[in-house]
Amino acid sequence: MARTVLIVDDHAGFRAGARALLEADGFEVVGEAADGAAALDAADRLRPQVVVLDIRLPDLDGFAVAERLAAGARPPAVVFVSSRGVEGFRRRLAASGARGFIAKAELTGECLSALLD
């Protein structure tokens, strides 16, 4: 059975590209969200196993979204993505409970699977 994924990013083009890449590698993308509030709502409704979460969103930052997701009864695995390098986020990333970080340009199903397994 394919892992279910919610993609959260404020750029529609990235969401579409990520959906195509992940679905081609066997993931089932169950939803998309453009901001933190929509992500929390979608995660509650769709119950994805994995949330691919941009760090910089227009309302809440990805770390705040991840913290709220982790407080749920059945929290999804969170993998952060960003167009910026991981260097500026290392401390917060380590404390976040997320499975890891993938640069947007390097996102593939294989990279995502490696962080989840």
C-alpha positions in Angstrom: 0.0 0.0 0.0 1.3 3.4 -0.9 2.2 5.9 1.8 -0.2 8.9 1.8 1.2 12.4 1.6 0.0 15.9 2.1 2.1 18.6 0.4 2.3 22.0 2.0 3.9 24.9 0.1 2.7 28.4 -0.9 3.9 27.9 -4.5 1.4 26.1 -6.7 4.1 25.2 -9.2 6.2 23.4 -6.5 3.1 21.6 -5.2 2.3 20.3 -8.7 5.8 19.3 -9.4 6.2 17.5 -6.0 2.9 15.7 -6.6 4.1 14.4 -10.0 7.5 13.3 -8.6 6.1 11.6 -5.6 3.2 9.9 -7.4 5.6 8.6 -10.0 7.6 7.0 -7.2 4.6 5.3 -5.7 3.3 7.7 -3.1 -0.4 8.6 -2.9 -0.7 12.4 -2.6 -4.0 12.9 -0.8 -4.0 16.7 -0.6 -2.2 20.0 -0.9 -2.2 23.2 1.2 -0.8 26.6 0.5 -0.4 27.9 4.1 -0.2 26.6 7.7 -3.9 27.0 8.6 -4.9 25.0 5.5 -2.3 22.4 6.3 -3.6 21.8 9.8 -7.2 21.6 8.5 -6.1 19.2 5.6 -4.1 17.0 8.0 -7.0 16.7 10.3 -9.4 15.8 7.5 -7.2 13.6 5.4 -5.0 11.9 8.0 -1.9 11.6 5.8 1.0 9.4 6.9 3.5 11.9 5.7 3.5 15.7 5.5 6.0 17.4 3.1 6.2 20.8 4.7 7.7 24.0 3.5 9.5 25.9 6.3 8.5 29.4 5.1 4.7 29.8 4.8 2.7 33.0 4.6 0.9 32.6 7.9 2.6 30.1 10.3 6.1 28.9 9.8 6.6 25.2 9.1 8.0 24.6 12.6 4.8 25.9 14.2 2.8 23.7 11.9 4.9 20.7 12.7 4.6 21.3 16.5 0.8 21.4 16.2 0.7 18.3 14.0 2.9 16.4 16.6 0.4 17.3 19.3 -2.3 15.3 17.6 -3.5 11.8 18.4 -1.9 10.2 15.4 0.7 12.6 14.2 2.1 12.2 10.6 5.7 12.0 9.8 7.0 15.4 8.9 9.7 16.1 6.3 10.7 19.7 5.8 11.5 21.2 2.4 12.9 24.6 1.5 14.6 26.4 -1.3 17.1 27.7 1.2 19.9 25.4 2.5 19.5 23.5 5.8 22.3 25.6 7.5 20.1 28.3 8.8 17.6 25.8 10.2 19.8 23.1 11.8 19.0 23.8 15.5 15.3 24.2 15.0 15.2 21.2 12.7 16.9 19.0 15.3 14.4 20.1 18.0 11.3 19.8 15.7 10.8 16.0 15.8 10.7 16.0 12.0 12.1 13.0 10.1 14.5 15.3 8.2 15.0 18.0 5.5 15.1 17.8 1.8 16.1 20.8 -0.4 13.3 21.5 -2.9 15.6 20.9 -5.8 16.5 17.4 -4.5 13.0 16.2 -3.7 12.3 12.7 -5.0 10.3 9.7 -3.8 13.6 8.0 -3.2 14.9 10.7 -0.9 11.6 10.9 0.9 11.5 7.1 1.4 15.1 7.2 2.8 14.0 9.5 5.6 10.9 7.5 6.4 12.4 4.0 6.5 
